[in-house]
Each structure stands twice: as structure tokens, then as C-alpha cells.
């Protein structure tokens, strides 16, 4: 498998993926894994039940939102265990 080219890209995002071994999902991915709506995921994030890491840059099309948001898969699995929701395989 070819090595990733790290000469460019967002250093914060690269560090995040390195820290979590690539085990991150978007809020939509988290919703799919838990069988919940994206709105419910955002509510869980606001309550602090899940952690989210956000870009410092704003999205070019929707300027009020970060360019990217990722949730550690470990948080998704732990939440599923806490509330008795099986995490659906991707």
C-alpha cells in the first residue's frame, strides 16, 4: 500500500488522524453507526457525551460551520455500550 503524502494538507487534521490511528468518523458517520439522527449526534456533542474535534478554518460554502468535524470511534463505541445501542458495522 502506498504511503500517504503529507507534504500538504491541514496539519491539525493530520495530527488528529495520527493520534487516533485514523479511527474517527464524521457526525453523519456516527449517526449511521449508532442508528441515530445527525441532530441527535449534535445534541450528544452539546451535552458532552461525545467529543468532537473541529477545523479552525470555516467551510467555504457554509461560512458559519467548520471545514471538518470528527468524532473518535472509541467515543461512539463507549456511548453505544453505555446506552445499550449496538454499533453497526461500517
MDAnalysis code that builds the backbone (N, CA, C; Angstrom):
import MDAnalysis as mda
import numpy as np

u = mda.Universe.empty(270, n_residues=90, atom_resindex=np.repeat(np.arange(90), 3), trajectory=True)
u.add_TopologyAttr("name", ["N", "CA", "C"] * 90)
u.add_TopologyAttr("resid", np.arange(1, 91))
u.add_TopologyAttr("resname", ["UNK", "UNK", "UNK", "UNK", "UNK", "UNK", "UNK", "UNK", "UNK", "UNK", "UNK", "UNK", "UNK", "UNK", "UNK", "UNK", "UNK", "UNK", "UNK", "UNK", "UNK", "UNK", "UNK", "UNK", "UNK", "UNK", "UNK", "UNK", "UNK", "UNK", "UNK", "UNK", "UNK", "UNK", "UNK", "UNK", "UNK", "UNK", "UNK", "UNK", "UNK", "UNK", "UNK", "UNK", "UNK", "UNK", "UNK", "UNK", "UNK", "UNK", "UNK", "UNK", "UNK", "UNK", "UNK", "UNK", "UNK", "UNK", "UNK", "UNK", "UNK", "UNK", "UNK", "UNK", "UNK", "UNK", "UNK", "UNK", "UNK", "UNK", "UNK", "UNK", "UNK", "UNK", "UNK", "UNK", "UNK", "UNK", "UNK", "UNK", "UNK", "UNK", "UNK", "UNK", "UNK", "UNK", "UNK", "UNK", "UNK", "UNK"])
u.atoms.positions = np.array([
    [0.848, -1.172, 0.000],
    [0.000, 0.000, 0.000],
    [0.896, 1.239, 0.000],
    [0.582, 2.235, -0.820],
    [1.401, 3.435, -0.877],
    [1.294, 4.255, 0.399],
    [2.360, 4.958, 0.721],
    [2.380, 5.830, 1.887],
    [1.607, 7.115, 1.589],
    [1.012, 7.687, 2.615],
    [0.291, 8.942, 2.459],
    [1.278, 10.067, 2.180],
    [0.878, 10.973, 1.323],
    [1.690, 12.140, 1.017],
    [1.331, 13.230, 2.009],
    [2.258, 13.578, 2.881],
    [1.968, 14.548, 3.925],
    [2.663, 15.882, 3.679],
    [3.003, 16.158, 2.446],
    [3.662, 17.427, 2.166],
    [2.660, 18.582, 2.182],
    [1.389, 18.287, 2.160],
    [0.364, 19.327, 2.187],
    [-0.753, 18.914, 3.108],
    [-1.799, 19.697, 3.114],
    [-2.963, 19.369, 3.930],
    [-2.963, 20.106, 5.250],
    [-4.017, 19.916, 5.990],
    [-4.238, 20.582, 7.263],
    [-3.427, 19.881, 8.358],
    [-2.420, 20.538, 8.926],
    [-1.597, 19.892, 9.954],
    [-2.394, 19.429, 11.169],
    [-3.429, 20.196, 11.540],
    [-4.260, 19.808, 12.685],
    [-5.005, 18.512, 12.387],
    [-5.523, 18.366, 11.168],
    [-6.244, 17.156, 10.780],
    [-5.294, 15.963, 10.710],
    [-4.107, 16.177, 10.173],
    [-3.110, 15.099, 10.093],
    [-2.752, 14.619, 11.500],
    [-2.500, 15.560, 12.413],
    [-2.152, 15.203, 13.792],
    [-3.301, 14.455, 14.464],
    [-4.527, 14.876, 14.198],
    [-5.700, 14.225, 14.782],
    [-5.808, 12.777, 14.308],
    [-5.672, 12.563, 13.011],
    [-5.759, 11.202, 12.486],
    [-4.605, 10.345, 12.977],
    [-3.425, 10.931, 13.119],
    [-2.287, 10.191, 13.679],
    [-2.560, 9.799, 15.128],
    [-3.075, 10.739, 15.916],
    [-3.333, 10.484, 17.335],
    [-4.327, 9.344, 17.538],
    [-5.364, 9.297, 16.706],
    [-6.414, 8.287, 16.859],
    [-6.282, 7.124, 15.880],
    [-5.166, 7.024, 15.216],
    [-4.938, 5.906, 14.299],
    [-5.975, 5.827, 13.193],
    [-6.498, 6.987, 12.802],
    [-7.499, 7.015, 11.738],
    [-8.884, 6.601, 12.185],
    [-9.055, 6.299, 13.457],
    [-10.351, 5.822, 13.976],
    [-11.232, 7.008, 14.366],
    [-11.675, 7.729, 13.346],
    [-12.529, 8.904, 13.512],
    [-13.663, 8.826, 12.509],
    [-14.790, 9.392, 12.869],
    [-15.926, 9.436, 11.945],
    [-16.551, 10.831, 11.991],
    [-17.222, 11.179, 10.925],
    [-17.958, 12.435, 10.875],
    [-19.231, 12.283, 11.710],
    [-19.890, 13.393, 12.039],
    [-21.167, 13.275, 12.746],
    [-22.189, 12.414, 11.989],
    [-22.214, 12.524, 10.673],
    [-23.116, 11.675, 9.889],
    [-22.739, 10.211, 9.985],
    [-21.437, 9.934, 9.993],
    [-20.969, 8.554, 10.158],
    [-21.320, 8.016, 11.529],
    [-21.184, 8.859, 12.554],
    [-21.548, 8.447, 13.915],
    [-23.036, 8.119, 13.991],
    [-23.847, 8.950, 13.346],
    [-25.293, 8.704, 13.337],
    [-25.610, 7.358, 12.692],
    [-24.963, 7.069, 11.577],
    [-25.202, 5.798, 10.884],
    [-24.762, 4.612, 11.747],
    [-23.622, 4.725, 12.402],
    [-23.115, 3.625, 13.229],
    [-24.008, 3.339, 14.422],
    [-24.607, 4.390, 14.986],
    [-25.458, 4.212, 16.167],
    [-26.936, 4.083, 15.833],
    [-27.302, 4.298, 14.577],
    [-28.710, 4.240, 14.197],
    [-29.505, 5.407, 14.758],
    [-28.857, 6.569, 14.823],
    [-29.487, 7.778, 15.339],
    [-29.502, 8.841, 14.242],
    [-30.203, 9.939, 14.479],
    [-30.193, 11.047, 13.523],
    [-28.945, 11.903, 13.749],
    [-28.591, 12.676, 12.745],
    [-27.464, 13.600, 12.891],
    [-27.776, 14.639, 13.963],
    [-29.036, 15.050, 14.048],
    [-29.419, 16.019, 15.079],
    [-29.178, 15.453, 16.472],
    [-29.477, 14.174, 16.668],
    [-29.230, 13.551, 17.965],
    [-27.734, 13.533, 18.273],
    [-26.918, 13.255, 17.276],
    [-25.465, 13.279, 17.467],
    [-25.029, 14.677, 17.896],
    [-25.537, 15.710, 17.236],
    [-25.175, 17.075, 17.606],
    [-25.631, 17.403, 19.030],
    [-26.783, 16.880, 19.432],
    [-27.251, 17.070, 20.807],
    [-26.306, 16.381, 21.789],
    [-25.873, 15.170, 21.476],
    [-24.928, 14.445, 22.341],
    [-23.603, 15.193, 22.440],
    [-23.178, 15.813, 21.344],
    [-21.953, 16.611, 21.365],
    [-22.124, 17.821, 22.282],
    [-23.247, 18.498, 22.187],
    [-23.505, 19.671, 23.032],
    [-23.551, 19.292, 24.504],
    [-24.085, 18.111, 24.804],
    [-24.166, 17.640, 26.192],
    [-22.822, 17.149, 26.718],
    [-21.858, 16.985, 25.833],
    [-20.546, 16.486, 26.238],
    [-20.484, 14.976, 26.357],
    [-21.476, 14.281, 25.812],
    [-21.481, 12.821, 25.865],
    [-20.562, 12.215, 24.804],
    [-20.244, 12.991, 23.789],
    [-19.282, 12.604, 22.758],
    [-18.337, 13.789, 22.561],
    [-17.099, 13.490, 22.211],
    [-16.144, 14.555, 21.885],
    [-16.133, 14.777, 20.384],
    [-15.886, 16.011, 19.996],
    [-15.730, 16.342, 18.580],
    [-14.529, 17.257, 18.433],
    [-13.807, 17.050, 17.357],
    [-12.670, 17.886, 17.013],
    [-13.020, 18.610, 15.729],
    [-12.800, 19.926, 15.733],
    [-13.231, 20.766, 14.613],
    [-12.059, 21.513, 14.001],
    [-12.204, 21.784, 12.724],
    [-11.234, 22.584, 11.996],
    [-11.248, 24.013, 12.525],
    [-10.094, 24.657, 12.455],
    [-10.020, 26.073, 12.790],
    [-10.498, 26.929, 11.620],
    [-10.561, 26.333, 10.435],
    [-10.994, 27.045, 9.232],
    [-12.495, 26.857, 9.037],
    [-13.120, 27.838, 8.406],
    [-14.545, 27.760, 8.110],
    [-14.772, 27.116, 6.747],
    [-15.897, 26.433, 6.602],
    [-16.289, 25.849, 5.330],
    [-16.468, 26.975, 4.311],
    [-16.014, 26.747, 3.093],
    [-16.097, 27.788, 2.064],
    [-17.529, 28.086, 1.644],
    [-18.396, 27.081, 1.637],
    [-19.785, 27.284, 1.220],
    [-20.678, 27.728, 2.373],
    [-20.501, 27.105, 3.526],
    [-21.317, 27.447, 4.696],
    [-20.381, 28.048, 5.737],
    [-20.175, 29.316, 5.660],
    [-19.135, 30.007, 6.423],
    [-19.344, 29.982, 7.941],
    [-20.521, 29.609, 8.395],
    [-20.753, 29.542, 9.834],
    [-20.390, 28.179, 10.423],
    [-19.842, 27.293, 9.600],
    [-19.503, 25.936, 10.055],
    [-18.029, 25.649, 9.824],
    [-17.453, 24.788, 10.666],
    [-16.052, 24.424, 10.447],
    [-15.894, 23.593, 9.171],
    [-14.695, 23.600, 8.639],
    [-14.399, 22.875, 7.406],
    [-14.573, 21.369, 7.607],
    [-14.200, 20.872, 8.782],
    [-14.371, 19.448, 9.093],
    [-14.660, 19.282, 10.583],
    [-15.350, 18.167, 10.897],
    [-15.651, 17.777, 12.284],
    [-15.509, 16.257, 12.348],
    [-14.759, 15.774, 13.337],
    [-14.592, 14.325, 13.502],
    [-14.782, 13.935, 14.955],
    [-15.337, 12.746, 15.150],
    [-15.605, 12.168, 16.465],
    [-14.789, 10.882, 16.573],
    [-14.078, 10.673, 17.694],
    [-13.342, 9.419, 17.853],
    [-14.288, 8.213, 17.879],
    [-13.932, 7.194, 17.137],
    [-14.741, 5.973, 17.092],
    [-14.833, 5.329, 18.474],
    [-13.793, 5.484, 19.291],
    [-13.840, 4.951, 20.657],
    [-14.980, 5.577, 21.447],
    [-15.239, 6.874, 21.232],
    [-16.350, 7.546, 21.915],
    [-17.692, 6.975, 21.467],
    [-17.815, 6.707, 20.182],
    [-19.054, 6.140, 19.627],
    [-19.307, 4.769, 20.242],
    [-18.262, 3.942, 20.286],
    [-18.406, 2.594, 20.844],
    [-18.732, 2.646, 22.334],
    [-18.065, 3.540, 23.079],
    [-18.326, 3.662, 24.514],
    [-19.748, 4.140, 24.773],
    [-20.215, 5.101, 23.984],
    [-21.591, 5.583, 24.145],
    [-22.576, 4.448, 23.859],
    [-22.343, 3.707, 22.789],
    [-23.210, 2.577, 22.466],
    [-23.285, 1.571, 23.605],
    [-22.141, 1.286, 24.220],
    [-22.104, 0.366, 25.358],
    [-22.887, 0.930, 26.550],
    [-22.716, 2.238, 26.817],
    [-23.383, 2.871, 27.963],
    [-24.896, 2.830, 27.848],
    [-25.403, 3.032, 26.642],
    [-26.857, 3.134, 26.477],
    [-27.484, 1.876, 25.880],
    [-26.679, 0.853, 25.627],
    [-27.217, -0.396, 25.122],
    [-27.565, -0.370, 23.639],
    [-26.884, 0.470, 22.871],
    [-27.084, 0.518, 21.406],
    [-25.899, -0.162, 20.762],
    [-26.188, -1.161, 19.959],
    [-25.115, -1.849, 19.252],
    [-24.621, -0.957, 18.117],
    [-23.306, -0.803, 18.057],
    [-22.703, -0.019, 16.956],
    [-22.741, -0.888, 15.709],
    [-23.371, -0.364, 14.677],
    [-23.496, -1.106, 13.419],
    [-22.173, -1.120, 12.697],
    [-21.764, -2.282, 12.187],
    [-20.508, -2.324, 11.429],
    [-20.600, -1.467, 10.166],
    [-19.484, -0.843, 9.834],
    [-19.479, 0.003, 8.636],
    [-19.208, -0.781, 7.388],
])
